[in-house]
Structure formats: structure tokens, C-alpha cells
Amino acid sequence: MLLRKRLIAGRIISVVQIDMERVVKITVSARDEIGRESEYHLHCEMMGRHSNIILTDEKNMIVESIKRVDVDKSRVRQVMPGIEYTLPPALNKVSPNGLTIDDFEKILLSNIEKTAISAIQSEVLGLSKKTGIYMLQDVIDIEAPLSRFSQDEIENLAAHTHAFYSALFDDTIGYYAIFDDAGHISDF
């Protein structure tokens, strides 16, 4: 009801993913209760059982959220009306944007007992298992630990991973919807 009250007849200004995290910020321009043009932000945090949708005003103050989080539930971050919105605590991972082939090679070599997908997921933001499979299934045995690969194969894997992310950030990669047997979108 609150979203309907605040955002009805609003216009979506932008939709932005925040720092390769599982947070999408939707900015909406709408008229407030006295008819003044206002900007609201709908922060969609997609983090499993900690998922939430939070509405903030132009000053980044929380108007309301699906789940309220007080100091009893979290000492790190509260989500309550009237307080300033802050992003969820950052994961101890790096953004793939700007990583070099050497950076990817170091990540792979420092996680040599893991699979390539697990190694990248453990240190790099924003890689789902399905995307990892799509990225690597034609290059290596995705089930094998990195310790089974030669130095040349790991260098090739690092170069392939770098090329994938470069295409992603240069916006030259194709985007596809994946449908299940019933014709419903199951992934993208």
C-alpha cells in the first residue's frame, strides 16, 4: 500500500546494479502527498534469507522496508524508517571490473584445490554457478580441481575469464534467456 501511495504514476528514472553486488537500485520520480515532484529509491537486496526491499527518499532516508531490522536483529546494520540507508556489508571480494589476466591467474593459483568456478566465486564478486558454467564449460572440465591443470592451461583459463569479463563490461557480450521444458524463463 505504501509503494502504491508513494510511487503510483511515478516514472522510472534508472535501474542500477550496485558494485556487482546483489543490490538493484530503482530510482522513481513521483509526486509526493502534497503534489511536489520527489525522487524515491527502491533498493532491492537479493541475498537469500536476508533479502529485502527498502524504499528511501531523496535524502537517502528509509521510508519503509519489507523487513525491518532493529539493533536486536543486527548490530552491524539497521533497516528502520527514519534512518539513513546504507548498503549491506561488503563481501570480502574484488570486483571483476578492471582485473587483469595476471590477477585472474593469481586467484586461480591461490585456490588450486578448488574447481575454477569455486576459485573465482570465492574471491570475485557477482559470479553465479550457472554463469560460471556458461563461461567455462567449453574451455575446461568444470568439475576438476585446478590442481589437475598445467600452468599453460591455467594461464589459458585466466585469459578466457578475463576476456569474458572484458566483453561483459564493454557491453559486447550477448544476453540470453534460458527456458525450462514448460517454456518458462528459468535463468538468463
Salt bridges, closest charged atoms under 4 A:
ASP32 OD2 - ARG36 NH2 2.95
GLU33 OE1 - ARG6 NE 3.87
GLU37 OE1 - ARG31 NH1 3.48
GLU39 OE2 - HIS41 NE2 3.80
GLU45 OE2 - ARG77 NH2 2.46
GLU58 OE1 - ARG36 NH1 3.97
GLU64 OE2 - ARG68 NH2 2.66
ASP180 OD1 - HIS184 ND1 3.90
ASP187 OD2 - LYS130 NZ 3.53
